[in-house]
Amino acid sequence: MKKEKADKAQEKETDQRKQAIDAALGQIEKQFGKGSIMRLGADTRMAEMNVVSTGSLDLDIALGIGGFPSGRIVEIYGPESSGKTTLTLSAIAETQKKGGIAAFIDAEHALDPSYAKKLGVNVDDLLVAQPDNGEEALEICESLVRSNAIDLIVIDSVAALVPKAEIEGDMGDSHMGLQARLMSQALRKLTGTIAKSNTTVIFINQIRMKIGVMFGSPETTTGGNALKFYASIRLDIRRIETLKEKEEPVGNRVRVKVVKNKCAPPFRQAEFDIMYANGINRESSLIDLAVRHDLVAKAGSWYSYGGEKIGQGKEQVRNFFLENPDIAFKIENQVRDLNGLPLMDQAKIQTREVKSIERDPKETKETKSKQPVSFSTEAEGDVAVGE
């Protein structure tokens, strides 16, 4: 009897609390608008996280969600010429392949259109801004985010976001903490708008050395500490090896550490090749992942798939994948399935021609003279990997 009374009293109290919560929710929505508060399970926008592929399958796996998350801030930092800009241009190319719109805020005034085109970027559709100061750059970024029409914005770089007061001042003037305050204010304003518009914003950053550090790493990033807190993902990219072909440098092998990740487990690593001629080498990453997951067997320098040898050395296997896109597609989908990533669409397979970065020895002086050195998108010369 006492138990029944206690149960009824508890049910009555639960109903009263539910009514009080509903009344509070109604009042909040009336005051701040519909959707200002809701139950997490009912918010499909938060439940489903869209991603932008990085262009590197190994890095997509290391990030745990298949790429850069939409509606979040990402920071990529590392030494000079480590592949920072190349990685962002690769992400822009992947965004454009899906029909998305991307913007590049070039605060460093160093974007090479011909190199971007080689990485697969549609330069005709890419929005580019070259602002005069940091305030202008961040205001452009805010306007683009508020338009709700941009899928990816890249800011290159935080170090080049010079405050207006510093530009208007004299050389040698002290402006203590000015850039840090600018970044802190901008990120406070941008974060909420970025989440609502579902835009991915990538900040490229440079590293500096702290003075007088005895223990631990003396490295730090520019622009204060605000970006470290507001960024959902922070990537540390380093060049670990120079790739050579007949003693001639043809690319770099880079290692990316996921220093911070709010969307999946952090501290994972990815290694991939960046070629001077065409950026991130997808086939090379696929070989490494296929061997790691025992989809392709490796004995000495020979690689075999399905019991048949497909090549001796990585370069031969890479060419095999380029000439047989169906097999490469099948292996990539197996790798994706094993790592919980969405599978690729069969219709998107494109047979790519096997290209050498070496110049044609039969090329005449007359032909060369018709190709002047230029920074236009038509230039076909070899270019170095950007930062």
N, C-alpha and C positions, 0 to 999 in steps of 0.2 A: 504493500500500500504506500509506504513512504517512498519507495523507489519510483512508483508511477507519478507521485506528486512532484518529485524532484525532476523527472524527465519532462513533465508538462511545464514546469517553471523554466527549465532550460530552453525548451522550444519557444516559449513566449519571449524570453530574453533575446533569443536569436532573431526572431521575427522583428522585434523592436529595433535591434541593431541594423538589420537589413533595411528597414524602412528609413532609419536615420541616415544610412549611407546613400540610399536612393535619393532622398531629399537633398543631401549635400551635393551629390553629383548633378542633380537638376539645377541647383542654384549656381554651381560653378559654370555649367554649360550656358546658362542664361546670361551670366555676367561676362564670360570670356569667349563664348561661341561654341558651336557644336564640334566635338572632337578634341576639345581642350583637355579632357580627361576621359579615360576609358580603361577597361580591363585588358591586360596585356594579351591574352589569348584572342581577343576580338579584334586586335589591331593587326590586320594582314600586312600592312606596310612594314611593321617591325618584325613580324614573324618570318617574312620572306626576304632574304638578303641577296640582291642582285650583285653580280661581280663583273669586273672588267679584266679580261685575261692580260697577263703581263707579257705574253709572247714567248715565254719560256715555260715549258711544261714542268720542268724540275722546280722552278720557283712557285708556280701555281700550286704544286703539291705541298711545298714547304709552308706556304701561307695557310694551308688547311681548308680553304674555302674555294679555291680555284682561281684566285686572282685578287685584284684590288676591290674592296667593298664599295658599293655605291652609297652616297650620303655620308661619307666619312672623309677624314683628313689623313693623308699619308705623307710621311717624310722619308726621303731617300738621301743619304749622305755618304761621303767617302772622299778619298784623296783625288787629286787631279787626274783626268783621263782614265778613270776607273770604269766608266760605262754608265754614269748616272743619266745623262741626257739620252743616250742610246736606249736605255731601258724604258724611259718615259715615251720616247718616239715610237717604240715598239708597241706600247700600250695604246697609244693614239691610233696606230695602224689597225690594231685589233678592234678598237671601238668603231672605227669607220667601216670595217668589214661587216659589222652588225647593223650598220645603218645609223650609227650614233654621230653626234656632232662634238668635235673637240676644239679646244682653244689652247694656245700656247702664249703665255705672257713672258716675253724674252727680255727680262731686266738686264741681262748680261750683254745684250746686243751681239750675240755670237751664234745664232741659229743658222745652219747651213742648209738651204732648201734642197740642194742636189743630194746631200747625204740623207736627208729626211725622205726624199723620193725613193732612194735605193732601199730604205727600210720598209717600204710599202705604204708610206703615208701619202694620201691624196692631198697634195699641197694646194690644189684649187679650192678644196672645201675646208681646209684648216684655217681657223681664225687666229691671227697673229697680232700681238700688240707689243710695241717697244716703248714703254713708258719712260718719262724723264726722271721720275723720282719714286720713292717707295709708296707715298700716299696715293699717287696716281695709279700705280700698279694694283694696289689693294682695292681701290675704288672701282677700277675696271673689273676686277675679280668679283666684287660684290654685285655689280650690275649684271654680269653674266650669270651668276648664281641665281639672282632674283628673277631672271627671265624664265626660269624653269624649262629651258629648252636645250641646255648644254649638258652633255653626259660626262665629259672629262675636261678638267682644267689643269694645266701644268704651269707652275711658276718657277722660272729658272733665273736666278736663284735667290734664296733668302739673303745671302751676303750682299747681293747687288741691290737690295731694296733700301736705297740710301734716303734718309729723311730729307725733306725739303730744306729744313734749317741748315743741314750740313752742306748741301749743295750751294746754298746762297752765302754761306760763311766763307772764311778764308782758309787756305791750307794751314794746317797745324792747330786750328781751333779745337778745343776739347768739347766733345758732345757726349758726356758720360750717360750711358743707358738710354740714349734717344731711340735707337733702333729696337731695343728690347721693349720699350714702352709702346712703340708703334705696333710691333707684332702682337703684344699682349692685348691691346685695344682692338686690333683688327680681328683676331681670332675669337674674342668675346662676341663680336658682332656677327661674324661669319658662321660659327658652328651651328647654330640653330637653323639658319637659312639653308645651309648645305644639307642638313638632314632632311628638311622639308622638301627641297627640290630634287633630292636623290642624285646629286652631283658628286662625282669623285674629284677631290682637289688634291693634287700632288705637289708638295713643296720640295724642290731640290735644295740641298744645303751643302755648305763647305765645312771643312774641319779646321780648327785652329789649335795651337798649343797653349796650355796653361803654364804660367811661370811658377817655378819653385815647388813643383810636385815631386815628392820623394818616393811615394808609394802609389801603386795603381797607374792607370793610363793618364797621361797628361793631355790627351786629346779632348776637345769639346767642340760643339757646333755653334755657329753664329746665331745672333738674333735672340739671345736670352733663353729662359727655360719654358716659356709659355707653350711653344710648339711641341715640346716633349710631352706635355700633359694633354694637349688637345688632340694630338695625332693618335688615331686608332692603331696604325701600323707604322713602325720605324724600321727601315732597312739600312744595313751597313754593307756597302759594296766595295770590294777590294780586288785589284788585279793581282793574280798569284803566279801567272806564267805567261810568257810570250810565245805564241804559236808560230812555228817556222815551217816553210816549205822550200827545200833546197837552200838553206841558210838565209832565206829572205823572210822577214817578219810578215805574216799574213793576218794575224789577229791576236786576241788576248783571251786567256781563260780567267774567269772571274769567280769569286766566291761571295755569295750574299748571305748575310746572317740576319735572321728576323729578330731584331733586338727587342721589339715590343709588338704584341699582338692582342687586341681586345676581342678578336673574332674567333680565334682558335688558339691551341697551345703555342706559346712562343719558343724562341731559342733554337728553332730548326735552321738548317743550312741548305743552300743549293749551289751547285757549281755548273756553269755552262760556258760555251765558247761564244765570243763576239768577234766576228770576222770584219776586217776593214772594208771589204767589198759590199757586204749585204747584211750586216748586223748580227743578231742572235741566230746561231746555227741550230735550228730545230732538230735536224737529223742527228747531230752529234749528241744532243740531250736525250733523244729517243734511244740511241744505242746504249748509253750509260744506264738509263732506267730499265731497258729491256734485259740487260745483263744482270742488274741488281735484283730484278723480280724473276729471274730464271726463265724468261720467255725466249731469250737468245743465249745459246751456250757459247762460252769462250774457252778455247784450249790453246794456250800459247798466244800467238798473234792471229789465229784463225777464229772466225765467228761462224756459227751455224744456226739455222732456224728450221725447225721441223725435221731434224736429222740430216739436212742438206747444208753443205758449206755455202755461205753467201759472200765470203770475201776474206782476204788476208789483210789485216790492218784496218784501222778505223776509217780511213779515207775511201777504201774500196767498198766498205759496208755503207758508208754515207751515199756514195754514188749509186749503189744497189737500191737503196730506199728512194732516191730521187727518180730512178728509172722504173721502179715498181711501187707507185703510190698506193695501190690497193693493199699490199702487204704492210707498208708503213702505217696505213690507216687502221688496219686490223690490230697491229701491235699497240698502236697508241690508244685505241679504245680498250684493249686489255689492261694496259697500264692505268688508264683512267678509272676503269671499273674496280681494280684492286685498291685504288686510293680514294674511292668514293667521290670522284668527280663526274660531272655530266658527260655523256658520250658525245662524240662528234657526229655530224650529219654526213651521210654518204655523198650527198649532192655537192658538198663543198670541196671535194677532192680536186686538186688541180695538178696536172703533170707539169713539173718544172724542168727546164733545160739544165743540164749539168754545165756549170760555168767555171772556167779557170780564171784566177785573178791575174794571171800573166798576160802580158800584151802579145798580140799576134805578131810573130816575127816577120810575116809577109807584109805588114802594114808599111806603106810607103811614106816618105817625107811629105808628099803632096797631100795624102789623106790626113796626116797629122796637122798640117797647116790649116785645114778646114775646120779644126776643132780648137778654137782659141780657149785659153784659160778663162773661166767665167764662174760666177757664183749663181748663175741662173739655174733653173730646174732642168735645163737641157744638157748640162755638163755631164760628161760620161767618165771623167777621170777618176782614179782611185782617190779615196779620201780617208783620213784617219778617224778612228773612233772618237766621238765627242765625249765630254765628261758625263 
